[in-house]
Amino acid sequence: MTLYLRPGEKSLRNGRVSIPDQVYFITFVCDERKRIFTDWECALGAVKILTEEGLWRNSKLLCWVLMPDHWHGLIQLSNEESLSKLMQRVKAVSAKNINIVRSSSDSVWLKCFFDRGLRAEEDIRSVAEYIIANPIRAGLVDDIGMYAFWDAWWLLEGEQVL
């Protein structure tokens, strides 16, 4: 059996390492860049499952944003499983639940995902702010407070965002 990979998918895995406690900037994209999450119910269903603490096991979801055709997040990887296994589970479980909401059996996510481990000198908060500003840069809203599908860990501290 031949596994079909889209151009660049295999190269995304080259050099991928899983380092416990490492913070990773993750992106996964909807299959065929379909804008599945322009539908409020689908977006809400995706957010409910993607923010469920048990889904991430002992890895920490630090911030995230759900865009119409992709998801960005910052995660701190636990030592329980590799980054690839974590993303495989997160995408499979979320796709199953998203398809229940949208009454579909179509693919939700591309098989690949994009990751970048943050260097020690990088400011995690700056990267998080970059992630959650995505709806503003995409022209979906003028103010992040007007966009429903994002969150960041420092909100628990009561700080102003953007």
C-alpha positions as CSV (number, residue, x, y, z in Angstrom):
1,M,0.0,0.0,0.0
2,T,1.4,3.4,-1.0
3,L,0.7,6.3,1.4
4,Y,0.1,9.5,-0.5
5,L,1.7,12.5,1.0
6,R,1.1,16.0,-0.2
7,P,4.2,17.9,-1.2
8,G,6.2,18.9,1.9
9,E,4.3,16.6,4.4
10,K,7.2,14.2,4.8
11,S,9.7,17.0,5.2
12,L,7.7,18.3,8.1
13,R,8.6,15.2,10.1
14,N,12.4,15.4,9.3
15,G,14.3,16.5,12.4
16,R,11.2,16.5,14.6
17,V,12.0,15.9,18.2
18,S,9.9,15.6,21.3
19,I,11.4,17.3,24.3
20,P,9.5,17.1,27.6
21,D,8.7,20.5,29.0
22,Q,9.5,22.1,25.7
23,V,7.0,24.8,24.5
24,Y,5.9,24.2,20.9
25,F,4.1,26.5,18.5
26,I,1.7,24.2,16.7
27,T,-0.5,24.7,13.6
28,F,-2.9,22.2,12.0
29,V,-4.9,23.0,8.9
30,C,-8.3,21.9,7.7
31,D,-8.3,19.4,4.9
32,E,-8.2,21.2,1.5
33,R,-8.2,24.5,3.5
34,K,-12.0,24.2,3.9
35,R,-13.4,27.0,6.1
36,I,-15.2,24.6,8.4
37,F,-15.2,26.9,11.3
38,T,-17.0,29.8,9.7
39,D,-20.0,27.8,11.0
40,W,-20.6,28.9,14.6
41,E,-21.8,25.4,15.8
42,C,-18.8,23.7,14.2
43,A,-16.4,26.2,15.8
44,L,-18.0,25.9,19.2
45,G,-17.9,22.1,19.0
46,A,-14.2,22.3,18.0
47,V,-13.4,24.6,20.9
48,K,-15.2,22.4,23.4
49,I,-13.2,19.4,22.5
50,L,-9.9,21.1,21.8
51,T,-9.9,22.9,25.2
52,E,-10.8,19.8,27.2
53,E,-8.0,19.3,29.7
54,G,-8.1,15.5,29.4
55,L,-7.5,15.6,25.7
56,W,-4.0,17.0,26.3
57,R,-3.3,14.6,29.2
58,N,-0.4,16.1,31.1
59,S,0.7,18.5,28.3
60,K,-0.4,22.0,28.8
61,L,-2.3,24.1,26.3
62,L,-1.0,27.6,27.0
63,C,-2.9,29.5,24.3
64,W,-4.8,28.9,21.1
65,V,-6.8,30.4,18.4
66,L,-9.3,28.7,16.1
67,M,-9.4,30.3,12.6
68,P,-11.9,29.5,9.9
69,D,-9.6,26.9,8.3
70,H,-6.8,26.2,10.8
71,W,-5.8,26.1,14.5
72,H,-2.8,27.6,16.2
73,G,-1.6,26.8,19.7
74,L,1.2,26.9,22.2
75,I,1.7,23.7,24.1
76,Q,4.1,22.6,26.7
77,L,4.8,18.9,26.1
78,S,4.7,16.4,29.0
79,N,7.0,13.4,29.2
80,E,4.1,11.0,28.6
81,E,4.2,10.9,24.8
82,S,5.9,12.3,21.8
83,L,4.7,15.4,20.1
84,S,3.6,13.3,17.1
85,K,1.5,11.0,19.2
86,L,-0.1,13.9,21.1
87,M,-1.0,15.7,17.9
88,Q,-2.3,12.5,16.3
89,R,-4.6,11.9,19.2
90,V,-5.7,15.5,19.5
91,K,-6.5,15.7,15.8
92,A,-8.3,12.3,15.7
93,V,-10.5,13.0,18.7
94,S,-11.3,16.5,17.7
95,A,-12.1,15.4,14.1
96,K,-14.5,12.8,15.4
97,N,-16.3,15.2,17.6
98,I,-16.4,18.0,15.0
99,N,-17.9,15.6,12.5
100,I,-20.6,14.7,14.9
101,V,-21.5,18.4,15.2
102,R,-21.5,18.9,11.4
103,S,-23.1,15.5,10.6
104,S,-20.3,14.5,8.3
105,S,-17.7,11.8,7.8
106,D,-15.4,14.0,5.7
107,S,-11.8,14.6,6.7
108,V,-11.4,17.6,9.1
109,W,-7.6,18.1,9.4
110,L,-4.7,17.5,7.0
111,K,-2.6,14.5,8.1
112,C,0.4,16.7,8.8
113,F,0.9,19.5,11.3
114,F,3.5,22.2,11.7
115,D,5.5,22.7,14.8
116,R,8.3,24.9,16.1
117,G,10.0,24.5,19.4
118,L,10.5,27.8,21.1
119,R,14.1,28.7,21.9
120,A,14.9,29.5,25.5
121,E,15.5,33.1,24.8
122,E,12.1,33.6,23.1
123,D,9.4,35.3,25.1
124,I,6.5,32.8,25.3
125,R,4.1,35.6,25.9
126,S,5.1,37.5,22.7
127,V,4.6,34.3,20.7
128,A,1.2,33.8,22.4
129,E,0.2,37.4,21.5
130,Y,1.2,36.8,17.9
131,I,-1.0,33.6,17.8
132,I,-4.1,35.2,19.3
133,A,-3.7,38.3,17.1
134,N,-4.2,36.1,14.0
135,P,-7.9,37.0,13.6
136,I,-7.0,40.7,13.6
137,R,-4.2,40.2,10.9
138,A,-6.7,38.1,8.9
139,G,-9.2,41.0,8.9
140,L,-11.9,39.0,10.8
141,V,-12.1,41.5,13.6
142,D,-10.6,44.9,14.6
143,D,-10.2,43.9,18.2
144,I,-9.4,40.5,19.7
145,G,-12.2,41.0,22.2
146,M,-14.7,40.7,19.3
147,Y,-13.4,37.2,18.4
148,A,-14.9,34.3,20.3
149,F,-12.5,31.5,19.5
150,W,-9.2,32.0,21.4
151,D,-7.8,31.8,24.9
152,A,-4.4,32.4,26.7
153,W,-3.2,31.2,30.0
154,W,-2.3,34.6,31.4
155,L,-5.9,35.7,31.4
156,L,-6.2,33.9,34.7
157,E,-3.9,36.6,36.0
158,G,-6.3,39.3,35.0
159,E,-4.0,41.1,32.6
160,Q,-5.1,43.1,29.6
161,V,-4.6,41.4,26.3
162,L,-3.4,43.3,23.2
